[in-house]
């Protein structure tokens, strides 16, 4: 006897929901973990060791993911990218000003 498609579909839906929640939680967690870097640069005026090249690559990646999220109409992708684009720009600008 083969697998029950209805049961498989329900399991896939549950795992999709869990994955979406985990991705959302990680998006919030990682952006929150970037705030101390931004704080150090803009409040502490310390940008020594901040790589504009690395943060520029992160910005490029966030822009591509944003575009992909918009095209797929997936808010979980493009909303997170808005925060990342802002954070990346804040770090790059701070590194240029204080670096």
Secondary structure, 3 states (H helix, E strand, C coil): CCCCHHHHHHHHHHHHHHHHHHHHHHHHHHHHHHHHHHHHHHCCCCCCCCCHHHHHHHHHHHHHHHHHHHHHCCHHHHHHHHHHHHHHHHHHHHHHHHC
